[in-house]
Amino acid sequence: MQLIQARLHGAPRTVNTKHGERVVADAFDGQGNKHTIWRPVGDLKHLTNGSVVKLTVDSKGKVNLRCSRSLSHADPI
């Protein structure tokens, strides 16, 4: 398992899946790699544009949100 820090890019969007509605957000790490975060619909408080988040990535590539904090866009990742 790998712990990475990434910045959210763009507004989270709501999508319909066969399991119901989900919120999807894109985050980019310091190397420019894109990570897609899937969350329950009611969990938008952690997904604001420009927020820095900590993510875990398992051996299969599944991404999980660990925690978030709001920073300005000028702050480094």
C-alpha positions as CSV (number, residue, x, y, z in Angstrom):
1,M,0.0,0.0,0.0
2,Q,1.3,3.4,-0.9
3,L,0.4,6.8,0.7
4,I,0.4,9.7,-1.7
5,Q,-0.6,13.4,-1.5
6,A,-2.6,14.9,-4.4
7,R,-4.5,18.1,-5.3
8,L,-8.1,17.9,-6.4
9,H,-8.7,19.3,-9.9
10,G,-12.1,20.5,-11.0
11,A,-15.5,20.2,-9.3
12,P,-16.6,16.8,-8.3
13,R,-19.4,15.3,-10.4
14,T,-22.3,13.0,-9.7
15,V,-22.6,9.8,-11.8
16,N,-25.2,7.0,-11.9
17,T,-23.8,3.5,-11.6
18,K,-25.5,0.1,-11.3
19,H,-24.9,0.5,-7.5
20,G,-26.6,3.9,-7.3
21,E,-25.3,7.5,-7.4
22,R,-21.7,8.2,-6.7
23,V,-19.5,11.3,-6.6
24,V,-16.3,11.3,-8.7
25,A,-13.4,13.6,-8.3
26,D,-10.0,13.8,-10.1
27,A,-6.8,14.4,-8.2
28,F,-3.2,14.9,-9.5
29,D,-0.1,14.0,-7.5
30,G,3.3,15.8,-7.7
31,Q,4.4,13.7,-10.7
32,G,1.2,14.7,-12.7
33,N,-0.4,11.2,-12.3
34,K,-4.2,11.4,-12.3
35,H,-6.1,9.5,-9.6
36,T,-9.9,9.1,-9.7
37,I,-11.7,9.2,-6.3
38,W,-15.1,7.6,-5.9
39,R,-17.2,8.6,-2.9
40,P,-20.8,8.3,-1.6
41,V,-23.1,11.1,-2.8
42,G,-23.4,12.7,0.7
43,D,-19.6,13.0,1.1
44,L,-18.9,16.3,-0.8
45,K,-17.3,18.1,2.2
46,H,-13.9,16.5,1.6
47,L,-14.0,17.1,-2.2
48,T,-13.5,20.8,-2.9
49,N,-11.6,22.1,-5.9
50,G,-8.0,22.8,-5.0
51,S,-8.0,20.8,-1.8
52,V,-4.9,18.7,-1.0
53,V,-5.8,15.1,0.0
54,K,-4.0,12.1,1.1
55,L,-4.8,8.9,-0.8
56,T,-3.8,5.3,-0.4
57,V,-3.2,3.2,-3.5
58,D,-3.3,-0.6,-3.1
59,S,-1.4,-3.2,-5.2
60,K,-4.3,-3.4,-7.6
61,G,-4.4,0.4,-8.1
62,K,-7.6,1.0,-6.0
63,V,-7.5,4.6,-4.6
64,N,-9.0,5.5,-1.2
65,L,-9.3,8.9,0.4
66,R,-7.5,9.1,3.8
67,C,-7.9,12.7,4.8
68,S,-8.1,16.2,3.3
69,R,-7.2,19.8,4.2
70,S,-8.0,23.0,2.4
71,L,-5.0,24.9,1.0
72,S,-4.7,27.7,-1.4
73,H,-3.7,27.0,-5.0
74,A,-0.2,28.5,-4.4
75,D,0.7,25.9,-1.7
76,P,3.0,23.1,-2.9
77,I,1.7,19.5,-2.8
